[in-house]
Amino acid sequence: MEKKLIQAIKERRATPSFDGQPIPADDLRMILDAGLHAPSGYNMQPWRFVVVQSGEQKKRLRAASYNQGKVEEASAVIVACGDADGWRKDLDLMLQQGREGGMPESYADQARSSVPNYLSGFSSDQMKAWLNKQVMLAFTHMLLMAEVMGYDTAPMEGFEQDKVHEVLRLPLSYWVVGLLAVGHLKGEDKFDGGRFDMSHTVYGEEFGKPLK
Ligand SMILES: Cc1cc2nc3c(=O)[nH]c(=O)nc-3n(C[C@H](O)[C@H](O)[C@H](O)COP(=O)(O)O)c2cc1C
């Protein structure tokens, strides 16, 4: 690993431009694998990722992303999606893997009913909000793993849902959450916009009270 996590967190910038060199397959898998280890509600792992590396497909994806140049320049663009039907399809698999890892039968029995009880009543908007939460956590694991490995990254929400669907031929149950461009910086890095002070965004015990 090239960087400590704290260094990767503090030095990371949303990369403005990439050199386009291919990324070794093993490195890409290590980045993806970090995301797949993220926690998720009920461990349902409703995330799905489409990795775009070919020049042609990156060009099409760029056109679906308000013509953002970094989509085409990046070594790889990880398109992070959530599957609204994932929990239906994967409940048995999740429970089976859980049991293999020591999940108590009582927990499995409870999850078999509580997962559908919780998720089946969601409106489409509630499901999107739930997917956004789960998928962004995996996305962030990937982003930080890539940075720790010495890569540069750019998270992106500037894309058109329908157009990305079309380019990637996504199933209707998929919801595109974000694009993660990975590669190496070309040229000057972005300015550091800084962050609000902790006193501006963090409270202790209840709203409005400073953290001691
Ligand atoms: C979810 C998300 C979506 C973003 N979408 C875009 C985008 O579409 N295009 C872009 O140029 N930057 C995008 N950014 C980058 C932000 O503008 C950037 O992270 C922010 O200005 C802070 O800069 P820094 O990441 O370099 O500290 C996005 C960032 C996040 C977290």
The ligand as an ORCA input file, in Angstrom:
! r2SCAN-3c Opt
* xyz 0 1
  C     -21.550     12.183     -4.697
  C     -20.630     13.141     -5.386
  C     -20.906     13.499     -6.689
  C     -20.027     14.353     -7.386
  N     -20.257     14.610     -8.709
  C     -19.351     15.297     -9.420
  C     -19.499     15.435    -10.810
  O     -20.434     14.932    -11.430
  N     -18.554     16.141    -11.489
  C     -17.485     16.708    -10.860
  O     -16.666     17.324    -11.521
  N     -17.312     16.563     -9.524
  C     -18.207     15.869     -8.789
  N     -18.013     15.676     -7.451
  C     -16.803     16.210     -6.801
  C     -17.098     17.325     -5.814
  O     -17.344     18.535     -6.494
  C     -15.896     17.440     -4.872
  O     -15.767     16.244     -4.165
  C     -16.047     18.619     -3.905
  O     -16.000     19.832     -4.582
  C     -14.945     18.626     -2.857
  O     -13.683     18.608     -3.485
  P     -12.605     17.494     -3.116
  O     -13.279     16.157     -3.316
  O     -11.486     17.695     -4.088
  O     -12.210     17.732     -1.704
  C     -18.877     14.865     -6.741
  C     -18.640     14.497     -5.410
  C     -19.475     13.640     -4.750
  C     -19.151     13.211     -3.353
*
